[in-house]
């Protein structure tokens, strides 16, 4: 079973790694960040936008934060057009994840979470603890793709 301490550690880790990746990407031109490099989402910018979208989607389900600006995975790559806006939103949302981690209680992880999945076009129910782990793994997975593109 995961714990609030695990979530706090992973939220802090996520923020640290996002800062590192964004700092590295900030050394590139906007054209270079948007260049299709053959990754799953194409470019560095698109992949970073997708990661933010995924975090916003999961946190909306976990903590009733606002929904992402776009509803689907294909749209997630263009959710934030401006590099400066993407950086600001990432910093702000990392803070929201850290804040949630600081206040989530152990009993929240018990039981299941149900939602309608647009990707699967059906209702889904999964254990909360597994879904929180998935959110952090999703971030790490796609940051690894960005690392390879950098």
C-alpha positions in Angstrom: 0.0 0.0 0.0 1.3 3.4 -0.8 1.3 6.1 1.9 1.0 9.9 2.1 4.8 9.9 2.7 5.3 8.1 -0.6 3.1 10.6 -2.4 5.0 13.5 -0.8 8.3 12.0 -1.9 7.1 11.4 -5.4 5.5 14.9 -5.8 8.8 16.4 -4.7 10.8 14.2 -7.0 8.4 15.0 -9.9 8.9 18.7 -9.3 12.7 18.3 -9.2 12.8 16.3 -12.4 10.5 18.6 -14.2 12.7 21.6 -13.2 15.7 19.7 -14.6 14.0 18.8 -17.9 12.5 22.2 -18.5 15.8 23.9 -17.7 17.5 21.7 -20.3 14.7 22.3 -22.9 14.9 26.1 -22.2 18.4 26.1 -23.7 16.9 25.1 -27.1 15.2 27.4 -29.6 11.4 27.1 -29.9 11.8 25.5 -33.3 14.1 22.9 -31.8 11.6 22.1 -29.0 8.9 21.7 -31.6 10.9 19.7 -34.0 9.4 16.2 -34.7 12.0 13.9 -33.4 10.2 10.6 -34.0 9.0 10.2 -30.4 5.5 9.0 -29.5 4.2 12.5 -29.3 6.7 13.9 -31.8 8.4 16.8 -30.2 9.8 17.9 -26.8 7.1 20.6 -26.5 4.3 18.2 -27.4 5.5 15.6 -25.0 5.8 18.0 -22.1 2.3 19.4 -22.9 1.0 15.8 -22.7 2.6 15.1 -19.4 1.0 18.3 -17.9 -2.3 17.2 -19.4 -2.0 13.7 -17.8 -1.2 15.2 -14.4 -4.2 17.6 -14.6 -6.5 14.8 -15.6 -5.4 12.5 -12.8 -5.4 15.3 -10.2 -8.9 16.3 -11.3 -10.0 12.8 -10.5 -8.0 12.6 -7.2 -8.5 16.1 -5.8 -11.1 17.8 -7.9 -8.6 20.3 -9.4 -9.8 21.9 -12.6 -10.0 19.7 -15.7 -7.4 20.0 -18.4 -8.1 22.6 -21.1 -8.6 19.9 -23.7 -10.4 16.6 -23.3 -8.4 14.0 -25.1 -4.9 12.5 -25.5 -4.6 13.6 -29.2 -5.4 17.2 -28.2 -3.0 17.1 -25.2 0.0 17.7 -27.4 -1.2 21.2 -28.3 -2.9 22.0 -25.0 -0.4 24.8 -24.2 0.9 26.6 -27.3 3.4 29.0 -25.7 6.6 27.7 -24.2 6.5 30.4 -21.5 2.9 29.5 -20.6 3.8 25.8 -20.5 6.7 26.5 -18.1 4.5 28.6 -15.9 1.7 26.0 -15.9 4.1 23.2 -15.1 5.6 25.1 -12.1 2.1 25.9 -10.8 0.8 22.4 -11.3 3.8 20.8 -9.6 3.0 23.0 -6.6 -0.6 21.7 -6.7 0.6 18.1 -6.7 3.0 18.8 -3.8 0.2 20.5 -1.9 -2.1 17.6 -2.4 0.6 15.2 -1.3 1.1 17.3 1.9 -2.6 17.0 2.8 -3.7 13.6 1.5 -4.6 11.2 4.3 -3.8 7.5 4.4 -7.4 6.3 4.3 -7.9 8.2 0.9 -5.8 5.4 -0.8 -8.3 2.7 0.3 -10.8 1.5 -2.2 -11.4 2.2 -5.8 -11.9 5.2 -8.1 -14.4 5.1 -10.9 -14.5 7.4 -14.0 -15.5 7.5 -17.6 -12.4 7.0 -19.8 -12.5 8.9 -23.0 -9.5 6.9 -24.3 -11.3 3.6 -23.8 -14.8 5.1 -24.3 -16.2 3.3 -21.2 -16.5 3.4 -17.4 -13.4 2.2 -15.5 -12.9 1.3 -11.9 -9.4 0.8 -10.4 -7.7 0.9 -7.0 -6.8 4.4 -6.0 -3.3 3.4 -4.8 -2.5 1.9 -8.2 -3.8 5.0 -10.0 -1.6 7.3 -8.0 1.4 5.1 -8.8 0.4 5.2 -12.4 0.3 9.0 -12.4 3.9 9.2 -11.2 5.0 6.4 -13.5 3.4 8.2 -16.5 5.4 11.3 -15.7 8.7 9.4 -15.5 8.0 7.4 -18.7 7.4 10.5 -20.8 10.2 12.5 -19.2 12.5 9.7 -20.2 11.3 10.3 -23.8 12.0 14.0 -23.5 15.5 13.2 -22.1 16.2 11.0 -25.1 15.1 13.8 -27.4 17.3 16.3 -25.6 
